[in-house]
């Protein structure tokens, strides 16, 4: 029983960390219809920035600096790699995204020498927590396992309020609904897209702090698999839907952790993609995706 509860908590925690990455994917796709393949690598770079920053500034300063640098990197990627291709065919933009992904990975390899880097221990998050459910029933875990789902829910609520109750959020919904009509109505498309990348980058940086507190070794390719799983979660829930991305991430996190705790652990990654194939075969738009209609 203790093992089962521990596995469930770990799955919820992993799902929350993937959800923060998946939101970035789904927001960018909702507006640009672009899969930002570099998003997982930005998540990895955020982890590396924390490692290097704590060597010369205190941790409490390194955390906000990482957030700021991640936001700046996401903004620069959008300005340099995507904005010049705004009117180009979608395949060109996708190739550019893949190019940015490999650029970040190779730059990280050059800087680190390709060696695994040890993520610093963040006070409180990395501390051990003992949960006593009954007199003879205790669970030992880390605070990050409990904090992650709570923080994800809070961030999603704040993001939802921003999208539905602010002027910038209204503009984001308008652009997502009809790109060309929004331009004709005077909405500053480039500004809205930049804000979307900034929000997604900030969430990826927060997700990196939570994720690498649990899995503290970072390599230049450490963002590839979490990024792919977050993308799968976004498609699973219905890409373009923030609640769908979050629910998809939690389901994938729980299922993957359960499989890792069984004798079928070698298939934990394969299960994620097999589940995606099954869902898309049954419902191509994902669990919460809306069926697109073409006007003729």
Secondary structure, 3 states (H helix, E strand, C coil): CHHHHHHHHHHHHHHHHHHHHHHHHHHHHHHHCCCCCCHHHHHHHHHHHHHHHCCCCCHHHHHHHHHHHHHHHHHHHHHHHHHHHCCCCHHHHHHHHHHHHHHHHHHHHHHHCCCCEECCCCCCCCCEEEEEEECCEEEEEEHHHHHHHHHHHHHHHHHHHHHHHCHHHHHHHHHHHCHHHHHHCCCCHHHHHHHHHHHHHHHHHHHHHHHHHHCCEECCCHHHHHHHHHHHHHHHHCCCCHHHHHHHHHHHHHHHHHHHCCCCHHHHHHHHHHHHHHHHHHCCCCCCCCCCCCCC
